[in-house]
Amino acid sequence: KVSVQLDVGDVSGRIENITPDQDVLGLPLTFSFVGEKLKGVQSLHLAGTLNHILPDSAKDSVQLKARGYQVQNVVLSDSADWPVTLGAALADMDLQVTASGPALAGAMTASLKSVHLTVGKQDSSNQFVKAIGAALSDVSAFTAKAEVTGTLDRYEVHLTSDLDNVLKEAAGTLVQGYADRFKRELETAVMAKVGGPLNELKGSFGGLGGV
């Protein structure tokens, strides 16, 4: 049994089958830690298995569950033209990582609520930046997912989120707005060119109708 006092609070847990000779014992090492009402996170659960019963096919896995994690002032993009900051949010996260020899695989899902996002410069004249910023400022919750593949020395991370749809809709609305304005201006310009001849034609047909 293990009890750890950290700055964020107390964490307690249990480790089983501690031995340098797993091949003799025939059981993997397992561990589980739990923390409740910690500083900055409502609850935390960490569990895992270190399986080296067969040294040539060792397999280690870790699972982490965090609930009510307080996210504050996370810079998502520090680009001068496209700054994005996650000012505040509450996140529920599930993470699982497995290492089989040199191979690495992992998956994480984070559900965020009470979200506050700021995008772009406040005085930006770029209409696209303003449209995206306005769309993201209305976002109060979203989900992000990450997948890790490769090896311990060389791995890749693939990140997706449902913010993609928010960005697409905002961009689509902006483009549609430009298209509608162009259509109105085009119709006005065309009618300015043909309005006179059409009126003359109407007058001629009007006279012909009388005859």
C-alpha positions in Angstrom: 0.0 0.0 0.0 1.3 3.4 -0.9 0.3 6.9 0.3 1.8 10.0 -1.3 1.5 13.6 -0.1 1.8 16.0 -3.0 1.3 19.7 -3.4 -2.0 19.1 -5.2 -3.3 16.7 -2.4 -3.0 13.2 -1.1 -2.9 10.2 -3.4 -3.2 6.6 -2.2 -2.7 3.4 -4.0 -1.6 -0.2 -4.2 1.2 -2.0 -6.0 1.1 -5.8 -6.3 3.6 -8.5 -7.3 6.8 -6.5 -6.8 9.7 -8.7 -7.9 12.7 -8.6 -10.2 11.8 -12.2 -11.3 8.4 -12.0 -12.9 9.3 -15.1 -15.0 9.6 -17.1 -11.8 6.5 -15.6 -10.1 4.5 -15.8 -13.3 2.5 -12.6 -12.5 2.9 -9.1 -13.8 3.4 -6.1 -11.6 0.1 -4.0 -11.3 -0.5 -0.7 -9.7 -3.5 1.6 -9.0 -3.5 5.1 -7.5 -6.5 7.3 -6.6 -6.8 10.9 -5.6 -10.0 12.8 -4.7 -10.6 16.6 -4.5 -7.1 17.5 -5.5 -5.9 21.0 -6.3 -6.9 21.7 -9.9 -8.6 18.4 -10.5 -11.7 16.8 -8.9 -10.5 13.2 -9.1 -7.6 11.2 -10.5 -7.2 7.5 -11.2 -4.0 6.0 -12.5 -3.6 2.2 -13.1 -1.2 0.1 -15.0 0.5 -3.2 -15.7 4.2 -4.0 -16.2 4.3 -7.4 -17.8 7.8 -8.8 -18.1 7.0 -12.5 -17.5 8.5 -13.1 -21.0 11.3 -10.6 -21.3 11.4 -10.9 -25.1 7.7 -9.9 -25.4 7.4 -7.5 -22.5 4.2 -5.4 -22.5 3.5 -2.3 -20.3 0.3 -0.4 -20.2 -1.0 2.7 -18.3 -4.5 4.1 -18.0 -5.2 7.5 -16.6 -8.6 9.0 -15.8 -9.0 12.6 -14.7 -12.2 14.3 -13.9 -12.8 18.1 -13.5 -9.3 19.1 -14.5 -9.0 22.9 -14.5 -7.4 24.1 -17.7 -6.1 27.7 -17.6 -4.3 30.0 -20.1 -3.2 27.3 -22.5 -1.7 28.8 -25.7 -2.9 26.7 -28.6 -1.2 28.9 -31.2 1.5 31.5 -30.7 1.5 32.7 -34.3 1.6 36.5 -34.6 -1.1 36.4 -37.3 -3.2 33.7 -35.7 -3.0 33.6 -31.8 -5.3 31.2 -30.1 -5.6 30.8 -26.3 -7.7 28.5 -24.2 -8.4 30.9 -21.4 -10.3 28.4 -19.1 -12.1 25.1 -19.3 -13.0 22.0 -17.2 -11.7 18.8 -18.8 -12.5 15.1 -18.3 -9.7 13.1 -19.8 -9.1 9.4 -20.5 -5.7 8.3 -21.5 -4.3 4.8 -22.4 -0.8 4.0 -23.5 0.7 0.6 -24.3 4.3 -0.2 -25.0 5.0 -3.7 -26.5 8.8 -3.9 -26.9 9.7 -0.8 -29.0 6.2 -0.4 -30.3 4.1 2.4 -28.8 0.3 2.9 -29.1 -1.9 5.3 -27.2 -5.2 7.1 -27.3 -6.6 10.0 -25.4 -10.0 11.6 -25.3 -10.6 14.9 -23.6 -14.1 16.4 -23.1 -14.0 20.1 -22.3 -16.8 22.2 -20.9 -17.1 25.8 -19.6 -14.7 26.7 -22.4 -13.5 30.2 -23.1 -11.5 30.7 -26.3 -9.9 33.8 -27.7 -8.7 33.9 -31.3 -6.9 36.5 -33.4 -6.0 40.1 -32.7 -8.7 42.2 -31.2 -8.0 45.0 -33.8 -7.5 42.7 -36.7 -9.0 43.9 -40.0 -8.9 40.4 -41.5 -12.6 39.4 -42.0 -11.7 35.7 -41.9 -10.0 36.1 -38.5 -13.0 38.0 -37.2 -15.4 35.3 -38.5 -13.4 32.4 -37.0 -12.9 34.4 -33.7 -16.6 35.1 -33.4 -17.5 31.4 -34.1 -15.0 30.1 -31.5 -16.0 32.7 -28.9 -19.5 31.0 -28.9 -18.0 27.6 -28.3 -18.7 26.4 -24.7 -17.8 22.7 -25.1 -15.9 20.5 -27.4 -14.1 17.1 -27.5 -10.6 16.4 -28.6 -9.0 13.1 -29.4 -5.4 12.0 -29.9 -3.9 8.8 -31.2 -0.2 7.9 -30.8 1.5 5.3 -33.0 5.1 4.3 -33.8 8.0 3.5 -31.4 9.3 5.0 -28.2 12.1 6.7 -30.2 10.0 7.8 -33.2 6.2 8.3 -32.7 3.4 10.2 -34.4 0.5 12.0 -32.9 -2.8 12.4 -34.8 -5.1 15.0 -33.2 -8.8 15.6 -34.1 -11.6 17.5 -32.5 -15.2 18.6 -33.3 -14.0 22.2 -33.5 -13.3 21.3 -37.2 -17.0 21.6 -37.9 -17.2 24.9 -36.1 -14.4 26.3 -38.2 -15.9 24.9 -41.5 -19.3 26.4 -40.7 -17.7 29.8 -39.9 -15.6 29.8 -43.1 -18.7 28.7 -45.1 -20.8 31.5 -43.7 -18.1 34.0 -44.4 -17.8 32.8 -48.0 -21.5 32.7 -48.5 -21.8 36.3 -47.3 -19.2 37.4 -49.8 -21.0 35.5 -52.6 -24.3 37.1 -51.7 -22.8 40.5 -51.7 -21.1 39.9 -55.1 -24.3 38.7 -56.5 -26.2 41.8 -55.4 -23.4 44.1 -56.8 -23.3 42.2 -60.1 -27.1 42.4 -60.5 -27.0 46.1 -59.8 -24.1 46.7 -62.3 -25.9 44.6 -65.0 -29.2 46.4 -64.6 -27.4 49.8 -64.7 -26.1 48.8 -68.2 -29.2 47.3 -69.6 -31.9 49.3 -67.8 -32.1 52.0 -70.5 -32.4 49.8 -73.5 -34.9 47.6 -71.7 -37.1 50.6 -70.9 -37.0 51.7 -74.6 -37.9 48.2 -75.6 -40.9 48.1 -73.2 -42.1 51.5 -74.6 -41.9 50.2 -78.2 -43.8 47.0 -77.3 -46.3 49.2 -75.4 -47.0 51.2 -78.6 -47.2 48.0 -80.7 -49.8 46.6 -78.3 -51.9 49.7 -78.7 -51.9 49.3 -82.5 
